[in-house]
Amino acid sequence: MRQVVVSETDAGQRLDKYLHKILSLAPKGFLYKMLRKKNITLNGARAAGSERLCPGDQIRLFLSEDTLNKYIKIQPESPGHTRRGPQPKVVYEDDQILLVNKPVGLLSQKSSPQDYSLTEWIQEYLRDTMTGEAAGFSPGLSNRLDRNTSGIAAAGKSVRAQQELSAMFRARQLSKYYLCPVQGVLKEAGYLQNSLHKLEKNNKVVIKDDTDNSGEYARMAYRPLGDNGKLTLLEVELLTGKTHQIRAQLSAAGHPLVGDGKYGGSRWGRYCTERFGCRYQMLHAWRLEFPLCEGVLAPLSGRVFYAGLPTQLQSLLQKEHLEDFIPWKKKKNENRPSKKK
């Protein structure tokens, strides 16, 4: 028999989900069978698996050592991948959440087994730095950015924090702002709403009249920060979170992102590569604003966090005399990462 005591970090999740983490190689049918037969109990009683765990709950596994060893996944001491390229930087960290600045080129989540993604980086970072009961929690991202989009990504450091953070992103309660230089001159703030239709063949979205309600409704607001007569630096507030929506909507409005060959056309893409050295879209998730929060995220109420610009974007803005339009210098000290206790 083996006993597990639920920690603060793991509290809040369903019993069956927690069991699947402990016995990750066991079929779900086996776990439910063991619950029905009381070979797995919660606080000494039969459980269905749908119970929400509380700190101090006792889970007893009346299973043989051979069975436990069969279904417990042994983690390799060294992963089969290596950290390559630019590494994420911590924007903010406390006992509940971690905010990082994702670099260009890093996947948010792996798309194939050999990929190394931001999710793995965060899990390694927490495994290397956290101790005690928190060390057993395996975090996941609450928001995702495209491979070549940089900026703020968020993860919870406990089950409750992860649940509350993810719920806030789903409900659009967090205000997300992006910086992007675009082709042409814009002088007035504006608002775009379109119906996006995804083309699976080439991983692209197109804007169409949605007479049959088959598309995904996308909304965004933008504010020009300044221009040089050729390019405009925009701050974009993302009001929905659809695939490639900023790139597709601004391109359809006649102002493609600098470096975006997919949505700016091949001619514009070649021009950006030759003129600015851009091989991907210049899009950076630079600001994240929290609303009034309750529960474990209450200390974050009303706080605003900023992510420093990637080197190539910063260099482009300097070259094109757009850097002074960024309200960055007076904001840079507002979200210094907390020191670990």
Secondary structure, 3 states (H helix, E strand, C coil): CEEEECCCCCCCCEHHHHHHHHCCCCCHHHHHHHHHCCCEEECCECCCCCCECCCCCEEEECCCHHHHHHHCCCCCCCCCCCCCCCCCEEEEECCCEEEEEECCCCECCCCCCCCCEHHHHHHHHHHHHCCHHHHHCCCCECCCCCCCCEEEEEEECCHHHHHHHHHHHHCCCCEEEEEEEEECCCCCCEEEEEEEEEECCCCEEEECCCCCCCCEEEEEEEEEEEECCCEEEEEEEECCCCCCHHHHHHHHCCCCECCCHHHHCHHHHHHHHHHHCCCCCCCEEEEEECCCCCHHHHHHCCCEEECCCCHHHHHHHHHCCCHHHCCCCCCCCCCCCCCCC
